Amino acid sequence: MVTDSNFHTHTTYCDGKSTPEEVVLSAIEKGFRAIGFSGHSGPGFCTYKIRDLSAYKNEINALKKKYKNEIEIYLGVEEEALSYLNREEFDYIIGASHYVEKNGEYYPVDSNIEKFNKCIEVFGGDYLKFSEAYFERYLTYLKIRKPDIIAHFDLVTKFDEKNSIALGKDPKYREIAMKYLKGAVNVGSVFEMNTGAISRGYRKTPYPSMELLYELKRSDSKIMINSDSHHRDTIAESFELCEDILKDIGFQFIYTIKKGEFVKVPLK
């Protein structure tokens, strides 16, 4: 396995189940070269955002020093499209969108199936209008902020394998997703292949979909593998699967962060 790092990691500072140090120790045990933390930002109504941003930054920076001879540690953040932070305070920014807006109200798209279906309901049951609204807001954010990493681009398909509404099966949804993916490609950020929904039992496949991955290859986009881990045991979730998929598609490199810089690593 080529992938020896994970830069999408949540801890007890937001909605994760393990402390930062537990994650670091797990990464060292697994032979990781680097681990990056990416606590959630969010607006006031977000229940899973970092509860104490100052303490979060202080602890990650302290762990950098404590384990500097064993592993590279990075202080990142998963920036919600609704809540901008001072990116100079972080080593990298992951850009994400977990909400859709309708008439001034915000609805979470990935909390659970019931809340996802509520999103469809507020768009009059039209999941294509919902999808268009979601991606339009997300792309607007990406163009403004140009994050270092683009998170789980097609997050709205999280429940496709367990829900009666399966967006990915509709060609019209796929056209919408492809249109906005092409717009996101022009931002120039690194896309992540994200296995978080696999570790939490929602899916058997990672984000983005195969169709979108093929487009990322055609457009010569940068891609990295992240686990969106919420527990120390899942920091390397399904990395071999992701590498195999990328090689089958034709990717020859993945991206990682080494000594503070994004670099490409051959997929051998």
Secondary structure, 3 states (H helix, E strand, C coil): CCCCEECCECCCCCCCCCCHHHHHHHHHHCCCCEEEEEEECCCCCCCCCCCCHHHHHHHHHHHHHHCCCCCEEEEEEEEECCCCCCHHHCCEEEEECCEEEECCEEEECCCCHHHHHHHHHHCCCCHHHHHHHHHHHHHHHHHHHCCCEECCCCHHHCCCCCCCCCHHHCHHHHHHHHHHHHHHHCCCCEEEEECHHHHCCCCCCCECCHHHHHHHHHCCCCEEEECCECCHHHCCCCHHHHHHHHHHHCCCEEEEEECCEEEEEECC
